[in-house]
Amino acid sequence: MAQATKGSVFITGAATGIGAAATKLLAEAGYRVFAGVRAEAGSLAGTAGVRLVTIDVTDPASVEDAANVVREAVGGDGLRAVINNAGVMVQGPLELVPAEEMRRQFEVNTLGPAHVIQAFLPLLREGKGRIVNISAPTARVPVPFSPIGASKAALESLSDSLRIELGAWGIPVTVIEPGGTATPIWEKADTAAQAALSGTDPGTVALYRDQLAAAAKAAAKQRLGAADAVAKTIADAVAARRPKRRYMAGSGVAMFGVLAHLPASLRERLIKTAFGLA
């Protein structure tokens, strides 16, 4: 792995989607990238400037092992940034979401970043680095049938409190809210949702048949953007002398920005209409 000119970064969920795009872009920009993956290398195998690091963000022991690998590699130079990108999406009405799926959602999206931050903070202090947490627009503008918003809202709250806690060391904490992005997460979420429905009482599923059909019709109209646009925003947050508290990137985020500032009653009516639930 070649010596970087701009310092070292660690990113989770690097094997595919936004994580892979950000990893490649950061490596091309001259950073030494430690790419956290669960098992597969994806398209990163053999990428110059990238070292794969095995990590399961839901397992504190695995996270600590990954931190030790990075610590040994960077020595006293520390890290320029830690990017918490690993995430999963759970879909469906709350009544129909299995308890284990809801738990998995929070373990990956909320507790995972917390474990990573705890283990990697010493390296960030040494490198005068920053934290970049990948959230979602639904953290601030919740939509139906998408519990991911709750897990990301918790992550954003954690980020806001951390920003104050870590101010003594000058460690910025940034949140990035990507819009709809063409990544494997959608297919994985749909597969998991269908599996959950097949194991649920048919009578209860029938209660939501019309709502789910309307939501599926609305989702089919959604235009997903390229992962590269979000990757560029991540790179900007890593490079900025004074990174923003929040960035919005990718497709459809402008709409969420407007909705977030509307009165709750109006916002909810507009969301119902968009999902065919009015």
N, C-alpha and C positions, 0 to 999 in steps of 0.2 A: 504494500500500500504506500503510495507516494506521499512524501511530506507535503502537507497542505500549506498554502500561503495565507489563508484567512482564518485559521483556527479549526477546531473540531466541533462537530454537532452530532447529537444522537437523536434518532427519530424512531418511533414505534410504528407498527403497521406498515412497514416499508415494502412489503412484497408486491403489492398491487395497487391500482387506483391512484389516489392522490398521493399516498406515501411513496410509491415508486417514482411518480413524476417529480415530486419534490426532491427525492434522494438524488436522482440524476441531474436535476437542475443545480442543486447545491454543489455537487461534485464538479460539474462543469465550471461553476463559478470560482472554484479554487478551495472549497472547504474539504476537510477530511471528514467523511460521513460514516458514522457507525449506524448501520441499518438494522433495526430490531425486527426480527421475523420469528414467527412461531416454529416453523419447520422449513417451509419452501422458500427458495430464493427468488422465484418468479423470474422476471426479466432482468434482475440485477446481477445474475451470475456473471462474473468476470468483468463487471463495470469498473473502470479505472477510478481510483479515489474512494472506493466504497468497500467497507469491511462488514460482512454479515455477522450479526450477534444474535444468538438464539435467546428468545425471551417470551415468557407467558406473563402478561401484565396482571393477570388475576392471581398469580402465585408470588407472594413476597420473596420467597427464597429464590425463585428464578430471576426476579428483578434484581435482587442483591448480587446474584452471580453475574448478571449482565453488567452491572455497575463495576464489579471487580475487573471484568475483562477490559472495559473501557479505561478504567483507572490505571491498569498496568500499561496500557498502550500509550496514553497521553502523558503519564508521569505527572509532574507538577504544573503542567500547562493548563490543565482543566478543560472546560468546555465553553464554547461560544454560545451554544443553545441546546436545550432539550425540547424536542417537539413531540407532544403527546397526540399522535394521530390515530392510533389503533382504535377501532370502534366497530360496533355491530348495530344493526337496526332491527328492532322488533316491531311488527305491525299487527293491527287488528284491534277490535273493541276490547277494552280492559277486561270485561266479563269473560272473554274467550281466550285470553292470553294465559298459558300455563304458568304456574308459579316459578318453575325452573327457568323459563324463558325471561320472565321479568327480572329474576335475580341475575341471570347472565348479562342482561342489558346494563344493569348498574355496576356489576363487577368489572366489566370491560370499560364502559364509558366514563364511570365516575371514580370507582375505587382504584382502577388500573392506573390512571394518571396520578392519583394520590400516592400509590406505592412507588411509582417511578420518581416522583418529585422527592419523596423522602430519601430514596437511595442515592439520587444523583445530585442533591443540593451541595454536598461538599465539593464536587467537581465544578459546579457553577460558580461557587464562591472563588475557587482558585482561578477560574478563567474569566471572572467578571462577566458572566454570561447572563442569559435570559431564558424565560420559560414561554413556550408558545403552545397553547392548548387549542385543539381543533374542536369546535363546537358545532352548532347547527342553528339556522334561523328560528326553528321551532322552539328553541330555548326561551326566546322572548315572545314569540307569537305561536302559542300552542295550536295544533290542529288535531282533528279527531282521528282515531285509529292509528296513532303514531306515538307510542310511549317513549320513543327515543327522546322526544322533547323534554320529558321530565328528567331523564338522566343527564342531558346536556345543560338543563337549567341548574341542576345541582353542581355541575362542573363549572359553570360560569360564576355561581355564587362562591365556590371554592377559590376560583381565580381572583375574584374581587377582594376577598379577605387576605389571600396570599400576597397580593400586591402591597398591601399595607404592612403585613408581617415582615416581608423581605425588604422593605424600604431601607432599613438600616444598612443593608449590604449593597444597595443600588441594583438589585436584581429585578428588572422589569418583568411583568407578567402580562402577556398578550393573549387575547381570545380572537380566533378567526372563525367566522360563520360562513361556510361555503354554501352556495345555492345548489340546486339540483345538478349533480355531476354524474356523468356516465362512468360508473365503476361497478365492479362485481357485487357491491353491497346490496344493490336492488334485487338481483337474482337470488342471492342468498336469503334475503329477508322474505321474498315471496315464497321460496321453497319451505322455509321454516314456518311461515304463516299457514300454508296449505297443510303441512303436516300437523300443526296444532289443531286446525279445524277438523281434520279427519278423526282426531281422537277426542272430540268434544261432543256432548249430547246434541244430536241432530235437532231436537226441538228448540234448544237455546240458539243454535246456529241459525235456524229459520227465522228467529226474531229479528235478526240483523240482515236478512237476505237483500232486502231492497236498499238499505243504506250502503251495504258493501258493494252492491252493483253500481250504485251512483258514484261512490268514491273511486271505484275502478275505472269508470268511464272518464271521470275528471283526471285521474292520474295518467290515463292514456294520452291526454292532450299535453302533458308536461314536456317541455323541451329541456333535455339534459345538456349541460355544457361540458366542455373538455376539461380533463383534470389539470392540464397545463396552466390554465388560467388561475386556478387555486394554488398550484405549485409556485407560480410567480409571486403571489401574495405572501406565501410562507417565506420565500427567499427574501422578499422585501422586509418582512418583519425581523428576520435574522440579521440582515445587513444594516438596518436603520440605526442611526446614532441614538435617536430617541423614539423607540417603537410606540405606536399607538396602543391604547388600551384595547381597542376592538377594531377589527377589519371585517368588511363584508366583501365576498369575492364570488365570482361565477354567475351562473344563470338564475334569474328570478329574484335576486336579493333586494333589488330596488323596491319591489312590491312589499316585501316583508318590512323594509325600513319604514315605509309609509304606514302600514298596518300597526306597527309597534307604537305609533304616536296617536292613534285614534282612540276615542272613548271606547271602553270595553264593549258596551252594548252594540255600537255600530260595527266594531271589528268582528264580533261574533256573528252578526247578521251577514256580513260580507263573506266570512269563511263558510258559513252554512250554504250560501248561494254558490260559492265556488265548488263545493263538494256535492252539490245537488241535494242538499239536505234541508233546504228552506221549506 
